Amino acid sequence: MAKRLNEFHSIQELMKDVIKENNLTKGMRQLSVNDAWAKLMGNGVVSYTSSVSLNGKTLIVCLKSSVLREELSYGKEKIIKMMNEELGEKLISKLILS
């Protein structure tokens, strides 16, 4: 019978290892980006958002309203900064509103 190692690991460390070993990082980042967008922008903006995707370091947001697209385009740098702070790392360097 194999001897058990008495090493303690936190759940967070174990989940990071599982995500890394199974190449799930990209999918988990996409989920985090979608959650952060919904949290930061609120129900008003989310209701006019058709999709949010992360392609490399570019966040692509498809909006249903041209007026909202124009309004958000004035604050692109602030949105990028807020999203990166919410995500806890610098994942986004460019924002495309379409």
Biopython code that builds the backbone (N, CA, C, O; Angstrom):
import numpy as np
from Bio.PDB.StructureBuilder import StructureBuilder

atoms = [
    (1, "MET", "N", (0.833, -1.174, 0.000)),
    (1, "MET", "CA", (0.000, 0.000, 0.000)),
    (1, "MET", "C", (0.883, 1.246, 0.000)),
    (1, "MET", "O", (1.877, 1.313, 0.723)),
    (2, "ALA", "N", (0.511, 2.228, -0.816)),
    (2, "ALA", "CA", (1.292, 3.457, -0.921)),
    (2, "ALA", "C", (1.160, 4.284, 0.344)),
    (2, "ALA", "O", (0.105, 4.336, 0.975)),
    (3, "LYS", "N", (2.255, 4.922, 0.690)),
    (3, "LYS", "CA", (2.259, 5.751, 1.892)),
    (3, "LYS", "C", (1.675, 7.122, 1.561)),
    (3, "LYS", "O", (2.006, 7.716, 0.534)),
    (4, "ARG", "N", (0.827, 7.604, 2.415)),
    (4, "ARG", "CA", (0.174, 8.888, 2.202)),
    (4, "ARG", "C", (1.093, 10.025, 2.661)),
    (4, "ARG", "O", (1.686, 9.965, 3.738)),
    (5, "LEU", "N", (1.195, 11.046, 1.835)),
    (5, "LEU", "CA", (1.973, 12.226, 2.197)),
    (5, "LEU", "C", (1.080, 13.191, 2.960)),
    (5, "LEU", "O", (-0.046, 13.463, 2.544)),
    (6, "ASN", "N", (1.563, 13.691, 4.039)),
    (6, "ASN", "CA", (0.777, 14.604, 4.866)),
    (6, "ASN", "C", (1.078, 16.060, 4.510)),
    (6, "ASN", "O", (1.464, 16.849, 5.372)),
    (7, "GLU", "N", (0.901, 16.403, 3.260)),
    (7, "GLU", "CA", (1.074, 17.784, 2.823)),
    (7, "GLU", "C", (-0.306, 18.414, 2.696)),
    (7, "GLU", "O", (-1.232, 17.823, 2.140)),
    (8, "PHE", "N", (-0.418, 19.602, 3.215)),
    (8, "PHE", "CA", (-1.689, 20.311, 3.142)),
    (8, "PHE", "C", (-1.635, 21.367, 2.053)),
    (8, "PHE", "O", (-0.673, 22.128, 1.951)),
    (9, "HIS", "N", (-2.681, 21.399, 1.242)),
    (9, "HIS", "CA", (-2.793, 22.393, 0.171)),
    (9, "HIS", "C", (-4.166, 23.039, 0.276)),
    (9, "HIS", "O", (-5.143, 22.393, 0.657)),
    (10, "SER", "N", (-4.227, 24.302, -0.061)),
    (10, "SER", "CA", (-5.528, 24.969, -0.040)),
    (10, "SER", "C", (-6.330, 24.542, -1.269)),
    (10, "SER", "O", (-5.771, 24.100, -2.272)),
    (11, "ILE", "N", (-7.629, 24.683, -1.169)),
    (11, "ILE", "CA", (-8.515, 24.357, -2.297)),
    (11, "ILE", "C", (-8.162, 25.222, -3.500)),
    (11, "ILE", "O", (-8.179, 24.751, -4.638)),
    (12, "GLN", "N", (-7.841, 26.491, -3.245)),
    (12, "GLN", "CA", (-7.509, 27.411, -4.326)),
    (12, "GLN", "C", (-6.276, 26.924, -5.091)),
    (12, "GLN", "O", (-6.261, 26.954, -6.321)),
    (13, "GLU", "N", (-5.248, 26.477, -4.374)),
    (13, "GLU", "CA", (-4.042, 25.959, -5.030)),
    (13, "GLU", "C", (-4.357, 24.701, -5.849)),
    (13, "GLU", "O", (-3.882, 24.545, -6.974)),
    (14, "LEU", "N", (-5.152, 23.823, -5.277)),
    (14, "LEU", "CA", (-5.513, 22.592, -5.979)),
    (14, "LEU", "C", (-6.324, 22.880, -7.239)),
    (14, "LEU", "O", (-6.111, 22.243, -8.271)),
    (15, "MET", "N", (-7.253, 23.837, -7.161)),
    (15, "MET", "CA", (-8.060, 24.187, -8.341)),
    (15, "MET", "C", (-7.189, 24.799, -9.432)),
    (15, "MET", "O", (-7.381, 24.512, -10.614)),
    (16, "LYS", "N", (-6.228, 25.643, -9.042)),
    (16, "LYS", "CA", (-5.313, 26.224, -10.027)),
    (16, "LYS", "C", (-4.519, 25.126, -10.731)),
    (16, "LYS", "O", (-4.318, 25.175, -11.944)),
    (17, "ASP", "N", (-4.070, 24.134, -9.960)),
    (17, "ASP", "CA", (-3.319, 23.020, -10.553)),
    (17, "ASP", "C", (-4.180, 22.221, -11.521)),
    (17, "ASP", "O", (-3.722, 21.863, -12.606)),
    (18, "VAL", "N", (-5.423, 21.938, -11.141)),
    (18, "VAL", "CA", (-6.334, 21.178, -12.005)),
    (18, "VAL", "C", (-6.616, 21.947, -13.284)),
    (18, "VAL", "O", (-6.609, 21.366, -14.370)),
    (19, "ILE", "N", (-6.863, 23.243, -13.170)),
    (19, "ILE", "CA", (-7.142, 24.082, -14.346)),
    (19, "ILE", "C", (-5.934, 24.105, -15.274)),
    (19, "ILE", "O", (-6.077, 23.991, -16.491)),
    (20, "LYS", "N", (-4.739, 24.254, -14.692)),
    (20, "LYS", "CA", (-3.527, 24.315, -15.502)),
    (20, "LYS", "C", (-3.239, 22.982, -16.191)),
    (20, "LYS", "O", (-2.905, 22.961, -17.375)),
    (21, "GLU", "N", (-3.364, 21.876, -15.466)),
    (21, "GLU", "CA", (-3.066, 20.558, -16.023)),
    (21, "GLU", "C", (-4.036, 20.159, -17.125)),
    (21, "GLU", "O", (-3.652, 19.433, -18.042)),
    (22, "ASN", "N", (-5.265, 20.609, -17.060)),
    (22, "ASN", "CA", (-6.279, 20.232, -18.044)),
    (22, "ASN", "C", (-6.508, 21.294, -19.119)),
    (22, "ASN", "O", (-7.484, 21.219, -19.865)),
    (23, "ASN", "N", (-5.622, 22.274, -19.202)),
    (23, "ASN", "CA", (-5.703, 23.341, -20.204)),
    (23, "ASN", "C", (-7.064, 24.045, -20.204)),
    (23, "ASN", "O", (-7.657, 24.257, -21.262)),
    (24, "LEU", "N", (-7.544, 24.398, -19.036)),
    (24, "LEU", "CA", (-8.832, 25.075, -18.905)),
    (24, "LEU", "C", (-8.675, 26.574, -18.648)),
    (24, "LEU", "O", (-9.665, 27.263, -18.406)),
    (25, "THR", "N", (-7.472, 27.075, -18.696)),
    (25, "THR", "CA", (-7.204, 28.467, -18.362)),
    (25, "THR", "C", (-7.975, 29.428, -19.256)),
    (25, "THR", "O", (-8.559, 30.394, -18.765)),
    (26, "LYS", "N", (-7.983, 29.177, -20.555)),
    (26, "LYS", "CA", (-8.656, 30.075, -21.502)),
    (26, "LYS", "C", (-10.155, 30.156, -21.207)),
    (26, "LYS", "O", (-10.724, 31.247, -21.195)),
    (27, "GLY", "N", (-10.782, 29.036, -20.974)),
    (27, "GLY", "CA", (-12.207, 29.007, -20.682)),
    (27, "GLY", "C", (-12.541, 29.678, -19.358)),
    (27, "GLY", "O", (-13.549, 30.376, -19.247)),
    (28, "MET", "N", (-11.700, 29.468, -18.362)),
    (28, "MET", "CA", (-11.936, 30.083, -17.061)),
    (28, "MET", "C", (-11.762, 31.595, -17.140)),
    (28, "MET", "O", (-12.492, 32.340, -16.487)),
    (29, "ARG", "N", (-10.805, 32.046, -17.932)),
    (29, "ARG", "CA", (-10.629, 33.499, -18.121)),
    (29, "ARG", "C", (-11.849, 34.097, -18.812)),
    (29, "ARG", "O", (-12.292, 35.190, -18.458)),
    (30, "GLN", "N", (-12.394, 33.384, -19.795)),
    (30, "GLN", "CA", (-13.579, 33.874, -20.505)),
    (30, "GLN", "C", (-14.749, 34.026, -19.540)),
    (30, "GLN", "O", (-15.468, 35.025, -19.587)),
    (31, "LEU", "N", (-14.942, 33.047, -18.670)),
    (31, "LEU", "CA", (-16.009, 33.138, -17.672)),
    (31, "LEU", "C", (-15.777, 34.311, -16.731)),
    (31, "LEU", "O", (-16.714, 35.031, -16.384)),
    (32, "SER", "N", (-14.533, 34.502, -16.323)),
    (32, "SER", "CA", (-14.210, 35.606, -15.419)),
    (32, "SER", "C", (-14.476, 36.958, -16.083)),
    (32, "SER", "O", (-14.976, 37.884, -15.444)),
    (33, "VAL", "N", (-14.139, 37.061, -17.360)),
    (33, "VAL", "CA", (-14.359, 38.307, -18.102)),
    (33, "VAL", "C", (-15.852, 38.597, -18.216)),
    (33, "VAL", "O", (-16.279, 39.734, -18.014)),
    (34, "ASN", "N", (-16.648, 37.582, -18.536)),
    (34, "ASN", "CA", (-18.097, 37.779, -18.638)),
    (34, "ASN", "C", (-18.690, 38.222, -17.303)),
    (34, "ASN", "O", (-19.527, 39.124, -17.261)),
    (35, "ASP", "N", (-18.257, 37.586, -16.212)),
    (35, "ASP", "CA", (-18.753, 37.949, -14.888)),
    (35, "ASP", "C", (-18.342, 39.368, -14.514)),
    (35, "ASP", "O", (-19.145, 40.129, -13.972)),
    (36, "ALA", "N", (-17.091, 39.724, -14.804)),
    (36, "ALA", "CA", (-16.599, 41.069, -14.478)),
    (36, "ALA", "C", (-17.358, 42.137, -15.271)),
    (36, "ALA", "O", (-17.691, 43.190, -14.729)),
    (37, "TRP", "N", (-17.630, 41.871, -16.546)),
    (37, "TRP", "CA", (-18.383, 42.827, -17.383)),
    (37, "TRP", "C", (-19.773, 43.056, -16.793)),
    (37, "TRP", "O", (-20.222, 44.194, -16.665)),
    (38, "ALA", "N", (-20.444, 41.968, -16.437)),
    (38, "ALA", "CA", (-21.793, 42.087, -15.873)),
    (38, "ALA", "C", (-21.773, 42.828, -14.548)),
    (38, "ALA", "O", (-22.658, 43.641, -14.279)),
    (39, "LYS", "N", (-20.792, 42.562, -13.731)),
    (39, "LYS", "CA", (-20.705, 43.198, -12.409)),
    (39, "LYS", "C", (-20.399, 44.692, -12.524)),
    (39, "LYS", "O", (-21.021, 45.509, -11.846)),
    (40, "LEU", "N", (-19.444, 45.043, -13.377)),
    (40, "LEU", "CA", (-19.013, 46.442, -13.477)),
    (40, "LEU", "C", (-19.975, 47.322, -14.271)),
    (40, "LEU", "O", (-20.160, 48.492, -13.936)),
    (41, "MET", "N", (-20.581, 46.779, -15.305)),
    (41, "MET", "CA", (-21.413, 47.594, -16.184)),
    (41, "MET", "C", (-22.857, 47.702, -15.719)),
    (41, "MET", "O", (-23.545, 48.662, -16.067)),
    (42, "GLY", "N", (-23.320, 46.753, -14.952)),
    (42, "GLY", "CA", (-24.690, 46.819, -14.445)),
    (42, "GLY", "C", (-25.709, 46.305, -15.438)),
    (42, "GLY", "O", (-25.394, 46.016, -16.593)),
    (43, "ASN", "N", (-26.948, 46.196, -14.961)),
    (43, "ASN", "CA", (-28.023, 45.612, -15.767)),
    (43, "ASN", "C", (-28.358, 46.422, -17.012)),
    (43, "ASN", "O", (-28.708, 45.847, -18.043)),
    (44, "GLY", "N", (-28.256, 47.746, -16.937)),
    (44, "GLY", "CA", (-28.586, 48.593, -18.082)),
    (44, "GLY", "C", (-27.714, 48.303, -19.295)),
    (44, "GLY", "O", (-28.224, 48.127, -20.401)),
    (45, "VAL", "N", (-26.403, 48.255, -19.093)),
    (45, "VAL", "CA", (-25.473, 47.992, -20.197)),
    (45, "VAL", "C", (-25.529, 46.522, -20.610)),
    (45, "VAL", "O", (-25.477, 46.209, -21.799)),
    (46, "VAL", "N", (-25.636, 45.625, -19.636)),
    (46, "VAL", "CA", (-25.664, 44.192, -19.935)),
    (46, "VAL", "C", (-26.878, 43.830, -20.788)),
    (46, "VAL", "O", (-26.798, 42.937, -21.631)),
    (47, "SER", "N", (-27.996, 44.513, -20.577)),
    (47, "SER", "CA", (-29.187, 44.210, -21.368)),
    (47, "SER", "C", (-28.998, 44.574, -22.850)),
    (47, "SER", "O", (-29.677, 44.016, -23.711)),
    (48, "TYR", "N", (-28.088, 45.498, -23.149)),
    (48, "TYR", "CA", (-27.794, 45.872, -24.534)),
    (48, "TYR", "C", (-26.539, 45.183, -25.072)),
    (48, "TYR", "O", (-26.094, 45.483, -26.180)),
    (49, "THR", "N", (-25.969, 44.268, -24.296)),
    (49, "THR", "CA", (-24.762, 43.546, -24.706)),
    (49, "THR", "C", (-25.160, 42.192, -25.283)),
    (49, "THR", "O", (-25.849, 41.409, -24.629)),
    (50, "SER", "N", (-24.723, 41.920, -26.516)),
    (50, "SER", "CA", (-25.046, 40.624, -27.107)),
    (50, "SER", "C", (-23.945, 39.597, -26.863)),
    (50, "SER", "O", (-24.243, 38.410, -26.728)),
    (51, "SER", "N", (-22.678, 40.020, -26.802)),
    (51, "SER", "CA", (-21.607, 39.081, -26.483)),
    (51, "SER", "C", (-20.373, 39.815, -25.965)),
    (51, "SER", "O", (-20.117, 40.970, -26.307)),
    (52, "VAL", "N", (-19.624, 39.108, -25.133)),
    (52, "VAL", "CA", (-18.354, 39.599, -24.598)),
    (52, "VAL", "C", (-17.352, 38.467, -24.774)),
    (52, "VAL", "O", (-17.583, 37.351, -24.308)),
    (53, "SER", "N", (-16.242, 38.753, -25.443)),
    (53, "SER", "CA", (-15.241, 37.700, -25.636)),
    (53, "SER", "C", (-13.839, 38.270, -25.481)),
    (53, "SER", "O", (-13.593, 39.449, -25.738)),
    (54, "LEU", "N", (-12.935, 37.412, -25.057)),
    (54, "LEU", "CA", (-11.539, 37.783, -24.886)),
    (54, "LEU", "C", (-10.740, 37.050, -25.941)),
    (54, "LEU", "O", (-10.713, 35.820, -25.965)),
    (55, "ASN", "N", (-10.085, 37.807, -26.820)),
    (55, "ASN", "CA", (-9.281, 37.233, -27.887)),
    (55, "ASN", "C", (-7.851, 37.725, -27.686)),
    (55, "ASN", "O", (-7.509, 38.843, -28.072)),
    (56, "GLY", "N", (-7.025, 36.883, -27.078)),
    (56, "GLY", "CA", (-5.676, 37.314, -26.709)),
    (56, "GLY", "C", (-5.779, 38.322, -25.585)),
    (56, "GLY", "O", (-6.298, 38.007, -24.514)),
    (57, "LYS", "N", (-5.291, 39.532, -25.814)),
    (57, "LYS", "CA", (-5.399, 40.602, -24.819)),
    (57, "LYS", "C", (-6.437, 41.643, -25.239)),
    (57, "LYS", "O", (-6.470, 42.746, -24.695)),
    (58, "THR", "N", (-7.278, 41.289, -26.204)),
    (58, "THR", "CA", (-8.302, 42.196, -26.713)),
    (58, "THR", "C", (-9.679, 41.755, -26.241)),
    (58, "THR", "O", (-10.085, 40.611, -26.445)),
    (59, "LEU", "N", (-10.389, 42.677, -25.608)),
    (59, "LEU", "CA", (-11.763, 42.423, -25.181)),
    (59, "LEU", "C", (-12.685, 42.930, -26.278)),
    (59, "LEU", "O", (-12.644, 44.104, -26.646)),
    (60, "ILE", "N", (-13.513, 42.039, -26.794)),
    (60, "ILE", "CA", (-14.444, 42.395, -27.868)),
    (60, "ILE", "C", (-15.854, 42.338, -27.299)),
    (60, "ILE", "O", (-16.310, 41.292, -26.835)),
    (61, "VAL", "N", (-16.538, 43.482, -27.342)),
    (61, "VAL", "CA", (-17.889, 43.584, -26.805)),
    (61, "VAL", "C", (-18.830, 43.974, -27.937)),
    (61, "VAL", "O", (-18.651, 45.015, -28.569)),
    (62, "CYS", "N", (-19.831, 43.139, -28.190)),
    (62, "CYS", "CA", (-20.836, 43.419, -29.208)),
    (62, "CYS", "C", (-22.055, 44.013, -28.521)),
    (62, "CYS", "O", (-22.643, 43.401, -27.629)),
    (63, "LEU", "N", (-22.424, 45.209, -28.947)),
    (63, "LEU", "CA", (-23.547, 45.929, -28.352)),
    (63, "LEU", "C", (-24.685, 46.063, -29.351)),
    (63, "LEU", "O", (-24.458, 46.133, -30.559)),
    (64, "LYS", "N", (-25.907, 46.097, -28.841)),
    (64, "LYS", "CA", (-27.103, 46.220, -29.681)),
    (64, "LYS", "C", (-27.475, 47.671, -29.943)),
    (64, "LYS", "O", (-28.313, 47.946, -30.801)),
    (65, "SER", "N", (-26.867, 48.602, -29.218)),
    (65, "SER", "CA", (-27.217, 50.011, -29.314)),
    (65, "SER", "C", (-26.023, 50.836, -29.786)),
    (65, "SER", "O", (-24.968, 50.835, -29.152)),
    (66, "SER", "N", (-26.199, 51.536, -30.897)),
    (66, "SER", "CA", (-25.124, 52.387, -31.402)),
    (66, "SER", "C", (-24.887, 53.587, -30.484)),
    (66, "SER", "O", (-23.761, 54.074, -30.378)),
    (67, "VAL", "N", (-25.923, 54.056, -29.835)),
    (67, "VAL", "CA", (-25.790, 55.182, -28.909)),
    (67, "VAL", "C", (-24.942, 54.761, -27.707)),
    (67, "VAL", "O", (-24.056, 55.505, -27.284)),
    (68, "LEU", "N", (-25.201, 53.597, -27.164)),
    (68, "LEU", "CA", (-24.427, 53.078, -26.034)),
    (68, "LEU", "C", (-22.982, 52.821, -26.452)),
    (68, "LEU", "O", (-22.054, 53.097, -25.691)),
    (69, "ARG", "N", (-22.792, 52.295, -27.653)),
    (69, "ARG", "CA", (-21.446, 52.044, -28.169)),
    (69, "ARG", "C", (-20.643, 53.346, -28.213)),
    (69, "ARG", "O", (-19.483, 53.384, -27.802)),
    (70, "GLU", "N", (-21.261, 54.393, -28.706)),
    (70, "GLU", "CA", (-20.597, 55.695, -28.786)),
    (70, "GLU", "C", (-20.282, 56.230, -27.394)),
    (70, "GLU", "O", (-19.194, 56.756, -27.156)),
    (71, "GLU", "N", (-21.229, 56.096, -26.481)),
    (71, "GLU", "CA", (-21.050, 56.575, -25.103)),
    (71, "GLU", "C", (-19.903, 55.841, -24.413)),
    (71, "GLU", "O", (-19.073, 56.468, -23.756)),
    (72, "LEU", "N", (-19.852, 54.522, -24.558)),
    (72, "LEU", "CA", (-18.797, 53.733, -23.913)),
    (72, "LEU", "C", (-17.432, 53.958, -24.561)),
    (72, "LEU", "O", (-16.404, 53.794, -23.904)),
    (73, "SER", "N", (-17.411, 54.330, -25.836)),
    (73, "SER", "CA", (-16.134, 54.533, -26.521)),
    (73, "SER", "C", (-15.335, 55.683, -25.910)),
    (73, "SER", "O", (-14.111, 55.719, -26.033)),
    (74, "TYR", "N", (-16.020, 56.625, -25.252)),
    (74, "TYR", "CA", (-15.321, 57.741, -24.607)),
    (74, "TYR", "C", (-14.561, 57.296, -23.360)),
    (74, "TYR", "O", (-13.628, 57.976, -22.933)),
    (75, "GLY", "N", (-14.943, 56.177, -22.776)),
    (75, "GLY", "CA", (-14.303, 55.717, -21.543)),
    (75, "GLY", "C", (-13.583, 54.394, -21.682)),
    (75, "GLY", "O", (-13.513, 53.627, -20.722)),
    (76, "LYS", "N", (-13.045, 54.109, -22.860)),
    (76, "LYS", "CA", (-12.393, 52.819, -23.102)),
    (76, "LYS", "C", (-11.259, 52.540, -22.109)),
    (76, "LYS", "O", (-11.179, 51.448, -21.547)),
    (77, "GLU", "N", (-10.393, 53.519, -21.897)),
    (77, "GLU", "CA", (-9.247, 53.324, -20.999)),
    (77, "GLU", "C", (-9.712, 53.041, -19.577)),
    (77, "GLU", "O", (-9.135, 52.202, -18.884)),
    (78, "LYS", "N", (-10.749, 53.738, -19.147)),
    (78, "LYS", "CA", (-11.274, 53.521, -17.795)),
    (78, "LYS", "C", (-11.892, 52.125, -17.679)),
    (78, "LYS", "O", (-11.724, 51.456, -16.660)),
    (79, "ILE", "N", (-12.597, 51.692, -18.707)),
    (79, "ILE", "CA", (-13.203, 50.354, -18.706)),
    (79, "ILE", "C", (-12.119, 49.284, -18.639)),
    (79, "ILE", "O", (-12.246, 48.320, -17.884)),
    (80, "ILE", "N", (-11.057, 49.446, -19.421)),
    (80, "ILE", "CA", (-9.953, 48.485, -19.419)),
    (80, "ILE", "C", (-9.328, 48.420, -18.028)),
    (80, "ILE", "O", (-9.071, 47.335, -17.505)),
    (81, "LYS", "N", (-9.086, 49.583, -17.435)),
    (81, "LYS", "CA", (-8.482, 49.637, -16.098)),
    (81, "LYS", "C", (-9.378, 48.958, -15.063)),
    (81, "LYS", "O", (-8.898, 48.176, -14.242)),
    (82, "MET", "N", (-10.672, 49.255, -15.103)),
    (82, "MET", "CA", (-11.612, 48.664, -14.141)),
    (82, "MET", "C", (-11.706, 47.149, -14.319)),
    (82, "MET", "O", (-11.744, 46.412, -13.334)),
    (83, "MET", "N", (-11.744, 46.685, -15.557)),
    (83, "MET", "CA", (-11.837, 45.253, -15.828)),
    (83, "MET", "C", (-10.583, 44.529, -15.318)),
    (83, "MET", "O", (-10.689, 43.475, -14.691)),
    (84, "ASN", "N", (-9.409, 45.088, -15.584)),
    (84, "ASN", "CA", (-8.171, 44.466, -15.128)),
    (84, "ASN", "C", (-8.106, 44.416, -13.600)),
    (84, "ASN", "O", (-7.653, 43.425, -13.027)),
    (85, "GLU", "N", (-8.559, 45.481, -12.948)),
    (85, "GLU", "CA", (-8.582, 45.488, -11.483)),
    (85, "GLU", "C", (-9.538, 44.426, -10.949)),
    (85, "GLU", "O", (-9.229, 43.741, -9.974)),
    (86, "GLU", "N", (-10.690, 44.292, -11.585)),
    (86, "GLU", "CA", (-11.679, 43.298, -11.153)),
    (86, "GLU", "C", (-11.155, 41.878, -11.360)),
    (86, "GLU", "O", (-11.408, 40.995, -10.541)),
    (87, "LEU", "N", (-10.430, 41.661, -12.449)),
    (87, "LEU", "CA", (-9.901, 40.331, -12.763)),
    (87, "LEU", "C", (-8.651, 39.998, -11.953)),
    (87, "LEU", "O", (-8.276, 38.831, -11.842)),
    (88, "GLY", "N", (-8.010, 41.008, -11.392)),
    (88, "GLY", "CA", (-6.838, 40.777, -10.559)),
    (88, "GLY", "C", (-5.541, 40.600, -11.325)),
    (88, "GLY", "O", (-4.507, 40.309, -10.724)),
    (89, "GLU", "N", (-5.574, 40.767, -12.620)),
    (89, "GLU", "CA", (-4.366, 40.699, -13.442)),
    (89, "GLU", "C", (-4.593, 41.484, -14.724)),
    (89, "GLU", "O", (-5.730, 41.787, -15.086)),
    (90, "LYS", "N", (-3.498, 41.811, -15.410)),
    (90, "LYS", "CA", (-3.602, 42.625, -16.630)),
    (90, "LYS", "C", (-3.859, 41.716, -17.837)),
    (90, "LYS", "O", (-2.949, 41.388, -18.599)),
    (91, "LEU", "N", (-5.130, 41.320, -17.983)),
    (91, "LEU", "CA", (-5.516, 40.454, -19.099)),
    (91, "LEU", "C", (-5.867, 41.246, -20.340)),
    (91, "LEU", "O", (-5.696, 40.757, -21.457)),
    (92, "ILE", "N", (-6.356, 42.462, -20.162)),
    (92, "ILE", "CA", (-6.911, 43.254, -21.263)),
    (92, "ILE", "C", (-6.027, 44.455, -21.539)),
    (92, "ILE", "O", (-5.686, 45.207, -20.626)),
    (93, "SER", "N", (-5.658, 44.635, -22.792)),
    (93, "SER", "CA", (-4.881, 45.818, -23.163)),
    (93, "SER", "C", (-5.603, 46.642, -24.236)),
    (93, "SER", "O", (-5.231, 47.786, -24.498)),
    (94, "LYS", "N", (-6.629, 46.060, -24.850)),
    (94, "LYS", "CA", (-7.356, 46.756, -25.920)),
    (94, "LYS", "C", (-8.838, 46.397, -25.818)),
    (94, "LYS", "O", (-9.186, 45.265, -25.483)),
    (95, "LEU", "N", (-9.705, 47.365, -26.106)),
    (95, "LEU", "CA", (-11.146, 47.158, -26.071)),
    (95, "LEU", "C", (-11.744, 47.519, -27.425)),
    (95, "LEU", "O", (-11.522, 48.616, -27.938)),
    (96, "ILE", "N", (-12.497, 46.596, -27.996)),
    (96, "ILE", "CA", (-13.194, 46.845, -29.257)),
    (96, "ILE", "C", (-14.696, 46.768, -28.984)),
    (96, "ILE", "O", (-15.206, 45.755, -28.505)),
    (97, "LEU", "N", (-15.388, 47.856, -29.297)),
    (97, "LEU", "CA", (-16.843, 47.903, -29.151)),
    (97, "LEU", "C", (-17.446, 47.790, -30.548)),
    (97, "LEU", "O", (-17.177, 48.627, -31.410)),
    (98, "SER", "N", (-18.252, 46.771, -30.774)),
    (98, "SER", "CA", (-18.839, 46.610, -32.104)),
    (98, "SER", "C", (-20.323, 46.417, -31.991)),
    (98, "SER", "O", (-21.004, 46.263, -33.005)),
]
sb = StructureBuilder()
sb.init_structure("model")
sb.init_model(0)
sb.init_chain("A")
sb.init_seg("    ")
for serial, (resi, resn, name, xyz) in enumerate(atoms, 1):
    if name == "N":
        sb.init_residue(resn, " ", resi, " ")
    sb.init_atom(name, np.array(xyz, "f"), 0.0, 1.0, " ", f" {name:<3s}", serial, name[0])
structure = sb.get_structure()
